[in-house]
């Protein structure tokens, strides 16, 4: 056992002994103390008040929170209390609270949760504080917090013990405060445009809406296997069939795939659908949404992400898959992509693993992922997706082998995927069959055949456009976070054994 572990165990033993004393005296975990003000409310209301003004007003308050700093002196001490909005300093004097209470208070520790009543004041050094006349220990902290100046820097501990990370790292708290603001702003954006927020099942008998491997669970009451949804898309389009012409859902999805700085098996998506729109309308809407989010949350449409300045004020560039491959790879010519033979040669040179029976559409997509995706920095809409890799998107009127689809990439990450929806039930049925064949050939991400969805389409889906936006990746951009685990409160981690 290391010296650090020995010292930590010694501290825990001392704190447990003190807790035992509290239990002997009565209720060691009281729940009868009520807060009057949050720290931010006090700073907002009295932050500009002079020492003389506050002394004259005799403003009373009750505050609660966790002790994060303390300076113990002979007969007077200062502690800093942290609540959900910030911090406030407390000034505790022996002659005010009494000698016995003061001696007991000095045994309290950083990390303890306390409540205090007193008068708002300003110290001689100018810090807004509360001069305490009553103080109560509400919850004893049994484990020592990380040292204030070192903080919690171990990344794995931050992810595994997020509560500790939030307790001691203001930057982490700010990320999740901003995440909440982003989601609220998204919700307001769509509500103001007459979209209805809905909820669809997270367990499905037939997974669909995306090409991804699902998680499997078992429903005991029905004795049936079920799937955690990979996307809510098909259910949302069923609602459009039913007459809800503008719907959105901020939803949790589950995809049984690997984990990385950009991927999580459980993630949050925004999906929205609007009748009588097409994919070009969606690109315009997405630009507007992203500008409004940046302005609302960051106060500017220009901001930095990992050292790169992103500019949402400018029109987002638009390019097809083939155009982007040529633009980002000057050594590749249009002739290289004009034939199957040329595409295979170019793909192999890029290290793309070509599968037997792979169509040109899938090959083109794999080439884009290998040659372009990570090179993109500024917002770029990629269009020109083949039908082979877009089983739910409407075919292009001018080139039926292609679809009316786009994906938005920023800083090497796919942020959004949208298209004009396929509302031809016979075409959709044939595409489902092709997906089933791909699954039978070993593609575990290919879709299942959803008979009920075909039935819904046979009742008539109006011309509709739909889009999914990855909330976690969007939050990464707007909080300058390098990993998706930095913006997920409780990221999945391999269990410690």
N, C-alpha and C positions, 0 to 999 in steps of 0.2 A: 504494500500500500504506500502511495506517495505521500510526501509531507503535506501537500495540499489537501489530500483526502483525509489525512489524520486531523488536520486543523479544522476542516469543514465538519467532520464528525464531532469534534470537541464543541464547536459552536452550536451544532444542532442539539447536542446533549444538554448544554446549558439552557438553551431556549425551551426545550421540553420540560426541564426542571422548573423553570419560571412559569410555564403554562400550568404545570401541576399545582403550583401555589395558587394561581388564579382560580383553578377549579375548586380548591379547598375553600376559597373565600365566597364562592357563589357562581353566577353565570359568567363563564369565561368568554362567551361569544354573544354579547348583548345585541339586540336588534330593535332597540327603542330610541335610537338617536337619529334625528332628521336634519338633513342639510337645508340651509336657507339660501346660500349662494354658491355658485361655481366660481372657481378662481378667475376665469375669463370675465365673468360678470362683474366681479369686484374691480378688475383692472380697467374694464371699459367704463364703469360708472365713476370710479374715483382715481383713475390713473393720473389725471391732471391736477388733482386736489393738492394744495400745499399742506405742509405740516400743520400750520396754524389753523387752516380751514378745517381739516379733519379733526383736530383736537377740539375745536369749538362745536362741531356737529354731533359728536358722540354717536357715531353710526355703529349700530350693533349688527353682528352677523354670526352665523353658525356655518362652519365649513367641515368637510370630511375629505379623506384621501389617504394616500400612502406616503409614509415618510421616506424621502429620497436623499435628504441631506440633513445633518445636524451638527451644531456647534455647542457643545455642553461646557458651561462655565460654572463658577461657584454658585451664585444665587440667581443667575439669569442665563437663559439659553435661547438659541435660535434654531428652529427646524424648518425645513422646506417640505411642504405638502404638495403632492401631485394628484390631480383628479383628471377626468376625461377631457378637460379643456385646457389644462396647463398647470401652472404652479403658483403657490402663494406662500409667503414666509409667515411663520408664527413666532411671536415673542412671548416666552414663558418666564415668569418671575416667581421666585419662591414666596415672596411676601404677598403675592396676589392669589396663588392657588393653595398655599399652605405648605408647611415643611414636609409633612408626611406624603402628600400627593406629589410634591416636587421630587423627593427622594425616589419614589416609585417611578415617576416619569423618566428619571435618568437611567433606569434599567431597561427602558424600551429600546428598540433597535431600528436601524434602517430596514425598511420593508414592512414594518408594522402599519396597520390600517387604523387610523384614529379619527376622532371627532373633537372639535374644539369650538367654544363659544367665546366671543370677545368683541373688542372695539377696533374698527378700522383705523389705522394710524400710518404715519410715515416715519421711518427711523432717521436718526441724525445723518446717515449716509444717503438718505433719499429713497430707500426702497419701501414700496407699499407693503404693509404687513398687517397682521391681526394681533393685537395685544390680548392675550388669552387670560380669562378668569375661570374657565371650566374646561377640562380636558379629559377625554375618555379613550381607553384602549378598546377598540372594537374587534379586531382580529389580530392574533399574534402570528407573525411571520416566523416560521420555524427554520427556514433555510437562508443562508446569507446570499444577498444579491451580488452580482458582479461589481467590481470596484468601479466607482463613478468615472474616473478618468480613463480607465481602460475600456469600459463598456463591455458589451457582449459582441465579440468580433468573430468567434468561431461560426462559420457558415452553417455547418451541419446542426449545431446546437440551436442556432437561430430558427432553423426550419422545424426541428423536432420539438422545441419548446417555445413555440411562438408567443405564448403568454409571457415568458421571460424576456423575449426580444422586444415586445411591445412595452413592457414595464420599464426598460432601461434605455431603449433606443428611440429617440424622438424622430429620427429619419424614417424608421419603419412605421411608426404611428402615422406620420404624414402621408406615406404611400397609401395606407388603407383609408385614411380620411378622404384623400383625393379620389380613390377608387369609388367610394360611396357617392361623392359628388358627381363623378362621371356617369354612373349608372342612373342617378336621379335626373341629370340633365338629358340623358337619352330618353328616359321615360317621358319627361315633359315635352321633348321635341315631338314625339309621335302622338301624344295625347292632344297637343295643340293642333295637330293636323288631322284630327278626327279618326285616328286609329284606335281600335279597341284592344286593350291588353287582355290576353287569354292565358289559360293554363292547359297543357295537354299532358297525357300520361307519360311517366318516366319508365314504366314497364310496358313492354309491347310483346304481343304474340308473334308478330312478324317485324323484324327490324328493317328500317328503310329511311330514305332521305339523304343518304350519303354512302359513298363507297368506303367502308371501314369495317374492321372486325369487331363484332359486339361482345360485350360481357354477357355471360349466361347465368341465370339464377333459376330457382325452382319455386313454383307457387304450390305450397302444400295442400291448400284447400281444394284446388282444382287438379292436383297431381299432374301439372304441366310445366314444362320448361318455359321460361320467359326470358326476354332480352332487355337489358338496360338500353335506353334509346341512344342511337348514334346521332340523331337529329330529329327535330319535331316537324320537319318539312311536310311530310305527307298528311299529317293531321291538320296542320294549318291550312293546307290547300283544300282539305275536306270542308273546312269552315267557310272558305271562299265559295265553294260549290253551294253550301247551305245558305249563302246570302250575306255573310259578314265580309264585306268587300275590302276592308282595311283592318288587318289584324297584325299584332306583334306579340312576341313572347321573349322575355329575358330568362333563359333556361339553362339547366345543367344537362350536359351531354357526357356520354361515356364511350370511349373508344379503346379497344384492347390492343394498344400499340405501345411502342417504346416511350421512354421519358428522355427529355433533353432540355436545353435552355429555352426551347420554343414549343415543346410538346408536353402535355400533361394528360394522363388517361381520363381524368375528370376535369371538365372545363366549362366555362360560361360562354354562352353565345346569345347574341341578339338575332332573332329571325323576324322578318316582316314581309308582308305580302299586300299588294294593292292591285285590284282589278283595273283594267283599262289603262295599263302602263306597259312599257317595254323596258328592255335592259338599258337602253340609252337614257331613259328617264331616271332609272336607278342610279346611274353614274353621276348624273347631275345632283340628285338628292344626296348621294353619299358625300360629294364634295361640300355641299352646304352643311350637312350634319357635322363633318369633321371640322370645318371652320368654326362653326358655332361652339362646338365642344372645346376647342383650343382656346377660343376667346373667353368663353365662360369660366373654364377651369384654370387656365394659365394667365389670362389677361392679355394674350397676344396670339396671333396666328403664326408667329415665328418663334421657334424654340429649339433647344439643343437636345439631341439624343446621342449619348455616348461619344461626344466630341464632334458630331455632325449637326449643322444647322438645318432644320427642316422648315419649309415655308409652305404653309397651307393657304396662304393668301393668293397664290398663283393658281391658274387652272391646272388640274392634274393631267399630266401627259397620258396619251392613249396610243397603244401599239399592239399589233397582232403578235401571236407566238413566233411566227417566222420572222417578222420584222425585228423583234427584240433579239432573237438569236444572231441575226446579221449585225445589228447595231452594237451589241456588247462583245462580239467576236469578229473583228475586222478580217481575220484570216479565213473566215468561212464566207463563201460566195453564194449567191442565189442559185447557181448551178448545182452546188453541193446538196441543196435541199429540193431539187426539182425532180429527183427520181428516188425510188426505193433503194437502189444500189448506192446512190450518193449519200442518202440519209444514214444507211447502215454504216458506211465507211466513216462518216463524220461522227456518228454516235460512238463507234468503237474507239476512235481516237480520243474521245472525251471520257472514256472509261465507263460508258453506259453498258449495262448487262442486258443484252438483247435476248428475250425469251422466245422459245419456239412458238410459231403461230401469232406472234405479236403484230397487231395492225399498225399501219402508218400513224394513225392518230395517237396511240399510246407511245409509239416511238418518238414522235414529235414532242409530246408532253415530257417524257423522260429526258430528252435533250435540253429542253428549256430548264428543267430543274437542275441539271448538271452544269449548264453553260451560262445561265442568266440569273436565276433567282437570287443568289447570294450577292450579286454585284449591284442590285438595285438599291438606291438610297432614297431619292425623292419619290413622292407618290407617283405610281405608274399603274394605269389600268391596262391589263393584258386582255385582249380579245382574240377572236379567231380560234376557238376551241373546237376540235373535232367532235362529232357526235359519239364516237367510240368511247371517249372519256367523259361524256356529259349525258348520262342516261336519263336525266329528268328535264333537260333543256330543250326548248323549241328549236327546230331546224331553221337555218337561214333560208329565206325565200330565194336568194340568188345563188347560194351554194349549199345544196341540201346535205352534203357530207359534213358541213360545219354547223355550229349552233350560235344562237344569239346569247352569248354568255361573256362574262368578264370575271377576272379576279383582280383585286387591288393589292399591290405589293408596296411595302415601305420598309426600308432598311433591311432588305433581304428576307422579310417575313410576309407571308400571305395574311392579310388583314381581313379581307372580305371576298365573298363569292356570290355572284348574282347572275340571274338570267331571266329571259322571257320564258315563262313556264310552258312546258309541253302539255297542251290540252287536247291533243288528238289521242283518244283512248286506244285506237288500233296501233298507232305508232308506239305508244307507251308500252302496250302489251308485248310488242315485238322486241323492244329494247330490254324489257324485263327478262324475256326468254334468252336474249344474248348474255345478260348478266348471270342467269342461272347456268348457262353453258360454261361461262368463264369460271364460275364457282366449282362446277364439277371437274374442271380441268386443273383445279388447284389454287385458284385465286380466292383466298379467304376474306378478301375485302369486297368482293363483288356482291351486288345486292340480291335480295330474295325476291321472289315473285309475290306481289301483294294483290290478291284477287279483289279484295274489297275496294282498294284504291282504284282499280280499273273500273269497277262498278260505279264508283263516285264520278269518275270522268265521263262515263256513259250518260250520266244525268246532265252533264254540261258544266265545264269550268270556263268562265268567261276569260277573254284575253287578260293575262295576269303576269305581273313581274314580281319576283321574290328575291330576297337576299339574306345571307347570313354574315354577321360581323363577329369576329373573335374578340370578346370583351377583354380577356386576359392580355392578349397581345396589344390591344389598343391602350390598355392601362399601362403596359410596359413603356410604350412610346411617350405617354403623357406624364409619366413619373420618372423618366430617365432610368429605368430599371433594366439591367442586362439579362436577367433570367426570369422565366415565367414563375419560378418558385418565389421570387421576391414580391409578387403581386397576388399570390394565393395564400390565404391565411393559414391553411393547414395542408401543405403540399404532401403528396404521397412519398413515402420514404421506405426503403427496404427495412424490414424489422430487424432490431438488434436481438441476437440470441445469446 
